[in-house]
Each structure stands twice: as structure tokens, then as C-alpha cells.
Amino acid sequence: MEENVPNVKVDDVPEGAKILDVREDYEWEEGHIDGAQHLPLDQVPARYGEIPLDEDVFVICRSGGRSLRATAYLNQYGFDAFNVVGGMGAWQDAEKPMVSENGQPPQVR
């Protein structure tokens, strides 16, 4: 199933795209994309109704493993979801903007 998941590189995520961050709370607090929706991977099956069905969703995690699983799951239920290859690590490496929730400079570990 997962080999058919559509993948995009961080540089190919459109400006203003709907981004779903499936990392854990502590990861989100340290650094995330401003405007992203936070929904930890283990909550996706119970809360996928909170994700818009009418727009493309770019799913991201720390390195790409959890987002791959979430993307496969969402696409199975009719979403247009794309896995962001390399995750927030690649996002940070590309020096794309991030914010934090802990008062510290945003970072991905």
C-alpha cells in the first residue's frame, strides 16, 4: 500500500498549502510550520474528520516515516494527501520558516 503514496520534497510544498504535522506534542512545541495543523499519528484514525477533504493535505513528521503511514491511511479514505519526504528535518535543513511553542528558537531534533 505505502509504495503508492505520493511524495513531495519540501521545496515542492506550495505556498499556503494545508500542512498536517503528525509528530508528538513535545516535537511540535520545539518547532513546527506556522499555520500547520497538529494531529499526532496515533490520533489520526479517531480525528481524521478534522482534516479538510476538499483540499490537498501535505503530511509531515520528523523524518518521513510516520507521515508516510498517515498519508497512506488518509488516501485510503478519500483524502488527497502527500507525504513530505525528509519531514521537518528536511524543512529545517532547507531553512524554511518555523515557529515554536516553548519560547525558544524553533528547532527539530
Backbone as XML, in Angstrom:
<?xml version="1.0"?>
<chain id="A" units="angstrom">
  <residue number="1" name="MET">
    <atom name="N" x="0.834" y="-1.199" z="0.000"/>
    <atom name="CA" x="0.000" y="0.000" z="0.000"/>
    <atom name="C" x="0.873" y="1.255" z="0.000"/>
  </residue>
  <residue number="2" name="GLU">
    <atom name="N" x="1.894" y="1.308" z="0.881"/>
    <atom name="CA" x="2.637" y="2.545" z="1.071"/>
    <atom name="C" x="3.546" y="2.902" z="-0.106"/>
  </residue>
  <residue number="3" name="GLU">
    <atom name="N" x="3.866" y="1.921" z="-0.961"/>
    <atom name="CA" x="4.698" y="2.246" z="-2.114"/>
    <atom name="C" x="3.960" y="3.127" z="-3.126"/>
  </residue>
  <residue number="4" name="ASN">
    <atom name="N" x="2.653" y="3.201" z="-3.026"/>
    <atom name="CA" x="1.863" y="4.030" z="-3.932"/>
    <atom name="C" x="1.556" y="5.414" z="-3.375"/>
  </residue>
  <residue number="5" name="VAL">
    <atom name="N" x="2.155" y="5.745" z="-2.232"/>
    <atom name="CA" x="1.896" y="7.032" z="-1.591"/>
    <atom name="C" x="2.587" y="8.139" z="-2.378"/>
  </residue>
  <residue number="6" name="PRO">
    <atom name="N" x="1.861" y="9.214" z="-2.715"/>
    <atom name="CA" x="2.505" y="10.328" z="-3.408"/>
    <atom name="C" x="3.433" y="11.087" z="-2.458"/>
  </residue>
  <residue number="7" name="ASN">
    <atom name="N" x="4.650" y="11.328" z="-2.921"/>
    <atom name="CA" x="5.656" y="12.025" z="-2.134"/>
    <atom name="C" x="5.997" y="13.362" z="-2.768"/>
  </residue>
  <residue number="8" name="VAL">
    <atom name="N" x="6.302" y="14.348" z="-1.926"/>
    <atom name="CA" x="6.783" y="15.642" z="-2.413"/>
    <atom name="C" x="7.985" y="16.061" z="-1.566"/>
  </residue>
  <residue number="9" name="LYS">
    <atom name="N" x="8.876" y="16.808" z="-2.180"/>
    <atom name="CA" x="10.019" y="17.368" z="-1.449"/>
    <atom name="C" x="9.582" y="18.674" z="-0.793"/>
  </residue>
  <residue number="10" name="VAL">
    <atom name="N" x="10.298" y="19.088" z="0.248"/>
    <atom name="CA" x="9.908" y="20.305" z="0.964"/>
    <atom name="C" x="9.832" y="21.513" z="0.036"/>
  </residue>
  <residue number="11" name="ASP">
    <atom name="N" x="10.699" y="21.577" z="-0.958"/>
    <atom name="CA" x="10.687" y="22.715" z="-1.882"/>
    <atom name="C" x="9.479" y="22.701" z="-2.811"/>
  </residue>
  <residue number="12" name="ASP">
    <atom name="N" x="8.777" y="21.564" z="-2.882"/>
    <atom name="CA" x="7.612" y="21.445" z="-3.755"/>
    <atom name="C" x="6.279" y="21.605" z="-3.017"/>
  </residue>
  <residue number="13" name="VAL">
    <atom name="N" x="6.342" y="21.883" z="-1.709"/>
    <atom name="CA" x="5.110" y="22.156" z="-0.956"/>
    <atom name="C" x="4.666" y="23.564" z="-1.330"/>
  </residue>
  <residue number="14" name="PRO">
    <atom name="N" x="3.464" y="23.711" z="-1.883"/>
    <atom name="CA" x="3.019" y="25.039" z="-2.329"/>
    <atom name="C" x="2.876" y="26.039" z="-1.181"/>
  </residue>
  <residue number="15" name="GLU">
    <atom name="N" x="3.109" y="27.279" z="-1.492"/>
    <atom name="CA" x="2.894" y="28.357" z="-0.525"/>
    <atom name="C" x="1.443" y="28.330" z="-0.064"/>
  </residue>
  <residue number="16" name="GLY">
    <atom name="N" x="1.219" y="28.410" z="1.241"/>
    <atom name="CA" x="-0.140" y="28.423" z="1.770"/>
    <atom name="C" x="-0.828" y="27.074" z="1.776"/>
  </residue>
  <residue number="17" name="ALA">
    <atom name="N" x="-0.080" y="25.999" z="1.537"/>
    <atom name="CA" x="-0.662" y="24.658" z="1.499"/>
    <atom name="C" x="-1.166" y="24.234" z="2.870"/>
  </residue>
  <residue number="18" name="LYS">
    <atom name="N" x="-2.129" y="23.324" z="2.883"/>
    <atom name="CA" x="-2.615" y="22.718" z="4.124"/>
    <atom name="C" x="-1.576" y="21.698" z="4.562"/>
  </residue>
  <residue number="19" name="ILE">
    <atom name="N" x="-0.975" y="21.912" z="5.741"/>
    <atom name="CA" x="0.061" y="21.018" z="6.248"/>
    <atom name="C" x="-0.444" y="20.350" z="7.520"/>
  </residue>
  <residue number="20" name="LEU">
    <atom name="N" x="-0.321" y="19.034" z="7.558"/>
    <atom name="CA" x="-0.712" y="18.251" z="8.720"/>
    <atom name="C" x="0.553" y="17.675" z="9.349"/>
  </residue>
  <residue number="21" name="ASP">
    <atom name="N" x="0.834" y="18.075" z="10.586"/>
    <atom name="CA" x="2.019" y="17.629" z="11.319"/>
    <atom name="C" x="1.582" y="16.505" z="12.258"/>
  </residue>
  <residue number="22" name="VAL">
    <atom name="N" x="2.128" y="15.297" z="12.048"/>
    <atom name="CA" x="1.693" y="14.136" z="12.821"/>
    <atom name="C" x="2.699" y="13.740" z="13.909"/>
  </residue>
  <residue number="23" name="ARG">
    <atom name="N" x="3.567" y="14.674" z="14.298"/>
    <atom name="CA" x="4.540" y="14.383" z="15.358"/>
    <atom name="C" x="3.891" y="14.479" z="16.742"/>
  </residue>
  <residue number="24" name="GLU">
    <atom name="N" x="4.630" y="14.059" z="17.737"/>
    <atom name="CA" x="4.165" y="14.116" z="19.123"/>
    <atom name="C" x="4.173" y="15.557" z="19.630"/>
  </residue>
  <residue number="25" name="ASP">
    <atom name="N" x="3.452" y="15.786" z="20.724"/>
    <atom name="CA" x="3.320" y="17.133" z="21.283"/>
    <atom name="C" x="4.666" y="17.796" z="21.560"/>
  </residue>
  <residue number="26" name="TYR">
    <atom name="N" x="5.605" y="17.073" z="22.181"/>
    <atom name="CA" x="6.888" y="17.676" z="22.532"/>
    <atom name="C" x="7.671" y="18.092" z="21.281"/>
  </residue>
  <residue number="27" name="GLU">
    <atom name="N" x="7.535" y="17.333" z="20.198"/>
    <atom name="CA" x="8.216" y="17.683" z="18.945"/>
    <atom name="C" x="7.598" y="18.947" z="18.348"/>
  </residue>
  <residue number="28" name="TRP">
    <atom name="N" x="6.264" y="19.008" z="18.362"/>
    <atom name="CA" x="5.531" y="20.168" z="17.860"/>
    <atom name="C" x="5.955" y="21.425" z="18.609"/>
  </residue>
  <residue number="29" name="GLU">
    <atom name="N" x="6.032" y="21.338" z="19.948"/>
    <atom name="CA" x="6.356" y="22.502" z="20.767"/>
    <atom name="C" x="7.738" y="23.054" z="20.465"/>
  </residue>
  <residue number="30" name="GLU">
    <atom name="N" x="8.693" y="22.183" z="20.112"/>
    <atom name="CA" x="10.059" y="22.632" z="19.846"/>
    <atom name="C" x="10.188" y="23.355" z="18.511"/>
  </residue>
  <residue number="31" name="GLY">
    <atom name="N" x="9.363" y="23.017" z="17.543"/>
    <atom name="CA" x="9.441" y="23.685" z="16.251"/>
    <atom name="C" x="8.491" y="23.080" z="15.244"/>
  </residue>
  <residue number="32" name="HIS">
    <atom name="N" x="7.712" y="23.946" z="14.587"/>
    <atom name="CA" x="6.772" y="23.483" z="13.562"/>
    <atom name="C" x="6.531" y="24.596" z="12.541"/>
  </residue>
  <residue number="33" name="ILE">
    <atom name="N" x="5.821" y="24.241" z="11.508"/>
    <atom name="CA" x="5.486" y="25.191" z="10.444"/>
    <atom name="C" x="4.311" y="26.027" z="10.919"/>
  </residue>
  <residue number="34" name="ASP">
    <atom name="N" x="4.457" y="27.336" z="10.841"/>
    <atom name="CA" x="3.389" y="28.238" z="11.248"/>
    <atom name="C" x="2.147" y="27.968" z="10.398"/>
  </residue>
  <residue number="35" name="GLY">
    <atom name="N" x="1.012" y="27.784" z="11.052"/>
    <atom name="CA" x="-0.231" y="27.531" z="10.342"/>
    <atom name="C" x="-0.526" y="26.061" z="10.097"/>
  </residue>
  <residue number="36" name="ALA">
    <atom name="N" x="0.416" y="25.185" z="10.425"/>
    <atom name="CA" x="0.182" y="23.751" z="10.241"/>
    <atom name="C" x="-0.852" y="23.261" z="11.247"/>
  </residue>
  <residue number="37" name="GLN">
    <atom name="N" x="-1.527" y="22.178" z="10.900"/>
    <atom name="CA" x="-2.469" y="21.523" z="11.811"/>
    <atom name="C" x="-1.713" y="20.413" z="12.525"/>
  </residue>
  <residue number="38" name="HIS">
    <atom name="N" x="-1.818" y="20.360" z="13.840"/>
    <atom name="CA" x="-1.129" y="19.330" z="14.618"/>
    <atom name="C" x="-2.108" y="18.225" z="14.995"/>
  </residue>
  <residue number="39" name="LEU">
    <atom name="N" x="-1.765" y="17.014" z="14.610"/>
    <atom name="CA" x="-2.587" y="15.850" z="14.918"/>
    <atom name="C" x="-1.648" y="14.646" z="15.022"/>
  </residue>
  <residue number="40" name="PRO">
    <atom name="N" x="-1.223" y="14.285" z="16.249"/>
    <atom name="CA" x="-0.287" y="13.168" z="16.389"/>
    <atom name="C" x="-0.783" y="11.909" z="15.667"/>
  </residue>
  <residue number="41" name="LEU">
    <atom name="N" x="0.157" y="11.171" z="15.113"/>
    <atom name="CA" x="-0.164" y="9.997" z="14.285"/>
    <atom name="C" x="-1.166" y="9.064" z="14.958"/>
  </residue>
  <residue number="42" name="ASP">
    <atom name="N" x="-1.000" y="8.776" z="16.243"/>
    <atom name="CA" x="-1.895" y="7.820" z="16.884"/>
    <atom name="C" x="-3.319" y="8.347" z="17.044"/>
  </residue>
  <residue number="43" name="GLN">
    <atom name="N" x="-3.525" y="9.640" z="16.808"/>
    <atom name="CA" x="-4.872" y="10.216" z="16.898"/>
    <atom name="C" x="-5.558" y="10.358" z="15.529"/>
  </residue>
  <residue number="44" name="VAL">
    <atom name="N" x="-4.819" y="10.135" z="14.458"/>
    <atom name="CA" x="-5.379" y="10.321" z="13.111"/>
    <atom name="C" x="-6.628" y="9.469" z="12.872"/>
  </residue>
  <residue number="45" name="PRO">
    <atom name="N" x="-6.628" y="8.162" z="13.212"/>
    <atom name="CA" x="-7.842" y="7.376" z="12.940"/>
    <atom name="C" x="-9.091" y="7.899" z="13.651"/>
  </residue>
  <residue number="46" name="ALA">
    <atom name="N" x="-8.940" y="8.435" z="14.854"/>
    <atom name="CA" x="-10.099" y="8.918" z="15.610"/>
    <atom name="C" x="-10.503" y="10.335" z="15.222"/>
  </residue>
  <residue number="47" name="ARG">
    <atom name="N" x="-9.557" y="11.107" z="14.662"/>
    <atom name="CA" x="-9.825" y="12.536" z="14.448"/>
    <atom name="C" x="-9.680" y="12.987" z="12.995"/>
  </residue>
  <residue number="48" name="TYR">
    <atom name="N" x="-9.633" y="12.042" z="12.050"/>
    <atom name="CA" x="-9.407" y="12.460" z="10.661"/>
    <atom name="C" x="-10.513" y="13.352" z="10.122"/>
  </residue>
  <residue number="49" name="GLY">
    <atom name="N" x="-11.676" y="13.366" z="10.780"/>
    <atom name="CA" x="-12.754" y="14.248" z="10.375"/>
    <atom name="C" x="-12.423" y="15.727" z="10.541"/>
  </residue>
  <residue number="50" name="GLU">
    <atom name="N" x="-11.357" y="16.025" z="11.294"/>
    <atom name="CA" x="-10.914" y="17.406" z="11.486"/>
    <atom name="C" x="-10.054" y="17.901" z="10.318"/>
  </residue>
  <residue number="51" name="ILE">
    <atom name="N" x="-9.701" y="17.001" z="9.428"/>
    <atom name="CA" x="-8.841" y="17.332" z="8.287"/>
    <atom name="C" x="-9.735" y="17.618" z="7.084"/>
  </residue>
  <residue number="52" name="PRO">
    <atom name="N" x="-9.501" y="18.724" z="6.380"/>
    <atom name="CA" x="-10.373" y="19.050" z="5.242"/>
    <atom name="C" x="-10.246" y="18.038" z="4.099"/>
  </residue>
  <residue number="53" name="LEU">
    <atom name="N" x="-11.390" y="17.599" z="3.605"/>
    <atom name="CA" x="-11.429" y="16.660" z="2.488"/>
    <atom name="C" x="-11.324" y="17.368" z="1.145"/>
  </residue>
  <residue number="54" name="ASP">
    <atom name="N" x="-11.572" y="18.669" z="1.124"/>
    <atom name="CA" x="-11.692" y="19.386" z="-0.141"/>
    <atom name="C" x="-10.413" y="20.103" z="-0.581"/>
  </residue>
  <residue number="55" name="GLU">
    <atom name="N" x="-9.283" y="19.801" z="0.061"/>
    <atom name="CA" x="-8.026" y="20.405" z="-0.391"/>
    <atom name="C" x="-6.881" y="19.424" z="-0.194"/>
  </residue>
  <residue number="56" name="ASP">
    <atom name="N" x="-5.813" y="19.626" z="-0.950"/>
    <atom name="CA" x="-4.629" y="18.792" z="-0.803"/>
    <atom name="C" x="-4.058" y="18.972" z="0.598"/>
  </residue>
  <residue number="57" name="VAL">
    <atom name="N" x="-3.590" y="17.876" z="1.186"/>
    <atom name="CA" x="-3.002" y="17.899" z="2.518"/>
    <atom name="C" x="-1.581" y="17.363" z="2.418"/>
  </residue>
  <residue number="58" name="PHE">
    <atom name="N" x="-0.637" y="18.132" z="2.923"/>
    <atom name="CA" x="0.773" y="17.749" z="2.917"/>
    <atom name="C" x="1.129" y="17.300" z="4.327"/>
  </residue>
  <residue number="59" name="VAL">
    <atom name="N" x="1.455" y="16.008" z="4.468"/>
    <atom name="CA" x="1.645" y="15.395" z="5.785"/>
    <atom name="C" x="3.137" y="15.345" z="6.097"/>
  </residue>
  <residue number="60" name="ILE">
    <atom name="N" x="3.479" y="15.808" z="7.324"/>
    <atom name="CA" x="4.882" y="15.897" z="7.702"/>
    <atom name="C" x="5.094" y="15.349" z="9.105"/>
  </residue>
  <residue number="61" name="CYS">
    <atom name="N" x="6.268" y="14.765" z="9.337"/>
    <atom name="CA" x="6.673" y="14.321" z="10.676"/>
    <atom name="C" x="8.146" y="14.721" z="10.835"/>
  </residue>
  <residue number="62" name="ARG">
    <atom name="N" x="8.918" y="14.013" z="11.632"/>
    <atom name="CA" x="10.314" y="14.402" z="11.819"/>
    <atom name="C" x="11.165" y="14.031" z="10.602"/>
  </residue>
  <residue number="63" name="SER">
    <atom name="N" x="11.029" y="12.781" z="10.131"/>
    <atom name="CA" x="11.899" y="12.351" z="9.035"/>
    <atom name="C" x="11.168" y="11.719" z="7.859"/>
  </residue>
  <residue number="64" name="GLY">
    <atom name="N" x="9.874" y="11.446" z="7.986"/>
    <atom name="CA" x="9.106" y="10.925" z="6.862"/>
    <atom name="C" x="8.432" y="9.589" z="7.069"/>
  </residue>
  <residue number="65" name="GLY">
    <atom name="N" x="8.759" y="8.860" z="8.143"/>
    <atom name="CA" x="8.165" y="7.548" z="8.372"/>
    <atom name="C" x="6.715" y="7.600" z="8.835"/>
  </residue>
  <residue number="66" name="ARG">
    <atom name="N" x="6.461" y="8.385" z="9.865"/>
    <atom name="CA" x="5.090" y="8.490" z="10.379"/>
    <atom name="C" x="4.180" y="9.167" z="9.364"/>
  </residue>
  <residue number="67" name="SER">
    <atom name="N" x="4.705" y="10.176" z="8.678"/>
    <atom name="CA" x="3.877" y="10.870" z="7.688"/>
    <atom name="C" x="3.546" y="9.952" z="6.517"/>
  </residue>
  <residue number="68" name="LEU">
    <atom name="N" x="4.431" y="9.044" z="6.175"/>
    <atom name="CA" x="4.156" y="8.073" z="5.116"/>
    <atom name="C" x="2.953" y="7.212" z="5.507"/>
  </residue>
  <residue number="69" name="ARG">
    <atom name="N" x="2.939" y="6.738" z="6.740"/>
    <atom name="CA" x="1.820" y="5.908" z="7.209"/>
    <atom name="C" x="0.527" y="6.716" z="7.255"/>
  </residue>
  <residue number="70" name="ALA">
    <atom name="N" x="0.603" y="7.948" z="7.753"/>
    <atom name="CA" x="-0.596" y="8.795" z="7.837"/>
    <atom name="C" x="-1.122" y="9.124" z="6.442"/>
  </residue>
  <residue number="71" name="THR">
    <atom name="N" x="-0.227" y="9.400" z="5.505"/>
    <atom name="CA" x="-0.630" y="9.713" z="4.133"/>
    <atom name="C" x="-1.343" y="8.523" z="3.504"/>
  </residue>
  <residue number="72" name="ALA">
    <atom name="N" x="-0.783" y="7.329" z="3.668"/>
    <atom name="CA" x="-1.410" y="6.116" z="3.125"/>
    <atom name="C" x="-2.795" y="5.931" z="3.724"/>
  </residue>
  <residue number="73" name="TYR">
    <atom name="N" x="-2.921" y="6.129" z="5.022"/>
    <atom name="CA" x="-4.205" y="5.980" z="5.705"/>
    <atom name="C" x="-5.224" y="6.982" z="5.166"/>
  </residue>
  <residue number="74" name="LEU">
    <atom name="N" x="-4.841" y="8.246" z="5.095"/>
    <atom name="CA" x="-5.768" y="9.281" z="4.640"/>
    <atom name="C" x="-6.213" y="9.054" z="3.202"/>
  </residue>
  <residue number="75" name="ASN">
    <atom name="N" x="-5.290" y="8.687" z="2.330"/>
    <atom name="CA" x="-5.642" y="8.460" z="0.924"/>
    <atom name="C" x="-6.609" y="7.286" z="0.774"/>
  </residue>
  <residue number="76" name="GLN">
    <atom name="N" x="-6.508" y="6.320" z="1.668"/>
    <atom name="CA" x="-7.418" y="5.174" z="1.672"/>
    <atom name="C" x="-8.856" y="5.640" z="1.934"/>
  </residue>
  <residue number="77" name="TYR">
    <atom name="N" x="-9.011" y="6.759" z="2.623"/>
    <atom name="CA" x="-10.332" y="7.276" z="2.979"/>
    <atom name="C" x="-10.735" y="8.501" z="2.163"/>
  </residue>
  <residue number="78" name="GLY">
    <atom name="N" x="-10.136" y="8.660" z="0.999"/>
    <atom name="CA" x="-10.594" y="9.667" z="0.064"/>
    <atom name="C" x="-9.931" y="11.026" z="0.134"/>
  </residue>
  <residue number="79" name="PHE">
    <atom name="N" x="-8.908" y="11.168" z="0.968"/>
    <atom name="CA" x="-8.188" y="12.430" z="1.035"/>
    <atom name="C" x="-7.180" y="12.514" z="-0.104"/>
  </residue>
  <residue number="80" name="ASP">
    <atom name="N" x="-6.801" y="13.733" z="-0.463"/>
    <atom name="CA" x="-5.702" y="13.965" z="-1.399"/>
    <atom name="C" x="-4.502" y="14.363" z="-0.557"/>
  </residue>
  <residue number="81" name="ALA">
    <atom name="N" x="-3.798" y="13.343" z="-0.035"/>
    <atom name="CA" x="-2.685" y="13.574" z="0.881"/>
    <atom name="C" x="-1.351" y="13.249" z="0.215"/>
  </residue>
  <residue number="82" name="PHE">
    <atom name="N" x="-0.333" y="14.019" z="0.602"/>
    <atom name="CA" x="1.010" y="13.866" z="0.060"/>
    <atom name="C" x="1.995" y="13.789" z="1.211"/>
  </residue>
  <residue number="83" name="ASN">
    <atom name="N" x="2.906" y="12.836" z="1.143"/>
    <atom name="CA" x="3.943" y="12.682" z="2.156"/>
    <atom name="C" x="5.089" y="13.648" z="1.859"/>
  </residue>
  <residue number="84" name="VAL">
    <atom name="N" x="5.504" y="14.437" z="2.858"/>
    <atom name="CA" x="6.633" y="15.352" z="2.690"/>
    <atom name="C" x="7.906" y="14.582" z="3.026"/>
  </residue>
  <residue number="85" name="VAL">
    <atom name="N" x="8.696" y="14.290" z="1.987"/>
    <atom name="CA" x="9.905" y="13.480" z="2.103"/>
    <atom name="C" x="10.939" y="14.205" z="2.975"/>
  </residue>
  <residue number="86" name="GLY">
    <atom name="N" x="11.487" y="13.476" z="3.938"/>
    <atom name="CA" x="12.518" y="14.042" z="4.804"/>
    <atom name="C" x="11.964" y="14.803" z="5.989"/>
  </residue>
  <residue number="87" name="GLY">
    <atom name="N" x="10.656" y="15.063" z="5.980"/>
    <atom name="CA" x="9.972" y="15.673" z="7.108"/>
    <atom name="C" x="10.518" y="17.012" z="7.564"/>
  </residue>
  <residue number="88" name="MET">
    <atom name="N" x="10.321" y="17.268" z="8.859"/>
    <atom name="CA" x="10.742" y="18.544" z="9.436"/>
    <atom name="C" x="12.258" y="18.686" z="9.448"/>
  </residue>
  <residue number="89" name="GLY">
    <atom name="N" x="12.974" y="17.576" z="9.447"/>
    <atom name="CA" x="14.437" y="17.645" z="9.336"/>
    <atom name="C" x="14.838" y="18.290" z="8.022"/>
  </residue>
  <residue number="90" name="ALA">
    <atom name="N" x="14.207" y="17.861" z="6.936"/>
    <atom name="CA" x="14.480" y="18.442" z="5.619"/>
    <atom name="C" x="13.987" y="19.887" z="5.553"/>
  </residue>
  <residue number="91" name="TRP">
    <atom name="N" x="12.849" y="20.146" z="6.203"/>
    <atom name="CA" x="12.297" y="21.508" z="6.239"/>
    <atom name="C" x="13.299" y="22.456" z="6.905"/>
  </residue>
  <residue number="92" name="GLN">
    <atom name="N" x="13.828" y="22.020" z="8.059"/>
    <atom name="CA" x="14.818" y="22.817" z="8.787"/>
    <atom name="C" x="16.099" y="22.975" z="7.965"/>
  </residue>
  <residue number="93" name="ASP">
    <atom name="N" x="16.565" y="21.891" z="7.352"/>
    <atom name="CA" x="17.784" y="21.941" z="6.533"/>
    <atom name="C" x="17.637" y="22.912" z="5.366"/>
  </residue>
  <residue number="94" name="ALA">
    <atom name="N" x="16.413" y="23.032" z="4.836"/>
    <atom name="CA" x="16.143" y="23.949" z="3.721"/>
    <atom name="C" x="15.952" y="25.383" z="4.215"/>
  </residue>
  <residue number="95" name="GLU">
    <atom name="N" x="16.086" y="25.577" z="5.537"/>
    <atom name="CA" x="15.952" y="26.897" z="6.168"/>
    <atom name="C" x="14.598" y="27.536" z="5.886"/>
  </residue>
  <residue number="96" name="LYS">
    <atom name="N" x="13.573" y="26.694" z="5.890"/>
    <atom name="CA" x="12.204" y="27.182" z="5.738"/>
    <atom name="C" x="11.733" y="27.698" z="7.107"/>
  </residue>
  <residue number="97" name="PRO">
    <atom name="N" x="10.793" y="28.631" z="7.125"/>
    <atom name="CA" x="10.391" y="29.238" z="8.398"/>
    <atom name="C" x="9.668" y="28.271" z="9.332"/>
  </residue>
  <residue number="98" name="MET">
    <atom name="N" x="9.991" y="28.429" z="10.615"/>
    <atom name="CA" x="9.350" y="27.627" z="11.653"/>
    <atom name="C" x="9.068" y="28.523" z="12.860"/>
  </residue>
  <residue number="99" name="VAL">
    <atom name="N" x="8.181" y="28.064" z="13.716"/>
    <atom name="CA" x="7.873" y="28.727" z="14.983"/>
    <atom name="C" x="7.939" y="27.666" z="16.084"/>
  </residue>
  <residue number="100" name="SER">
    <atom name="N" x="8.014" y="28.125" z="17.342"/>
    <atom name="CA" x="7.993" y="27.186" z="18.467"/>
    <atom name="C" x="6.923" y="27.617" z="19.450"/>
  </residue>
  <residue number="101" name="GLU">
    <atom name="N" x="6.596" y="26.721" z="20.360"/>
    <atom name="CA" x="5.591" y="26.995" z="21.384"/>
    <atom name="C" x="6.224" y="27.113" z="22.770"/>
  </residue>
  <residue number="102" name="ASN">
    <atom name="N" x="7.561" y="26.995" z="22.851"/>
    <atom name="CA" x="8.212" y="26.932" z="24.156"/>
    <atom name="C" x="9.072" y="28.154" z="24.482"/>
  </residue>
  <residue number="103" name="GLY">
    <atom name="N" x="8.970" y="29.208" z="23.689"/>
    <atom name="CA" x="9.744" y="30.408" z="23.966"/>
    <atom name="C" x="11.187" y="30.331" z="23.517"/>
  </residue>
  <residue number="104" name="GLN">
    <atom name="N" x="11.600" y="29.206" z="22.971"/>
    <atom name="CA" x="12.967" y="29.021" z="22.477"/>
    <atom name="C" x="12.980" y="29.150" z="20.949"/>
  </residue>
  <residue number="105" name="PRO">
    <atom name="N" x="14.162" y="29.372" z="20.356"/>
    <atom name="CA" x="14.219" y="29.352" z="18.891"/>
    <atom name="C" x="13.726" y="27.992" z="18.381"/>
  </residue>
  <residue number="106" name="PRO">
    <atom name="N" x="12.939" y="28.002" z="17.301"/>
    <atom name="CA" x="12.396" y="26.730" z="16.793"/>
    <atom name="C" x="13.510" y="25.802" z="16.313"/>
  </residue>
  <residue number="107" name="GLN">
    <atom name="N" x="13.330" y="24.526" z="16.585"/>
    <atom name="CA" x="14.293" y="23.532" z="16.139"/>
    <atom name="C" x="13.630" y="22.183" z="15.992"/>
  </residue>
  <residue number="108" name="VAL">
    <atom name="N" x="14.294" y="21.308" z="15.231"/>
    <atom name="CA" x="13.845" y="19.935" z="15.044"/>
    <atom name="C" x="14.988" y="19.055" z="15.509"/>
  </residue>
  <residue number="109" name="ARG">
    <atom name="N" x="14.687" y="18.134" z="16.433"/>
    <atom name="CA" x="15.728" y="17.211" z="16.904"/>
    <atom name="C" x="15.370" y="15.795" z="16.560"/>
  </residue>
</chain>
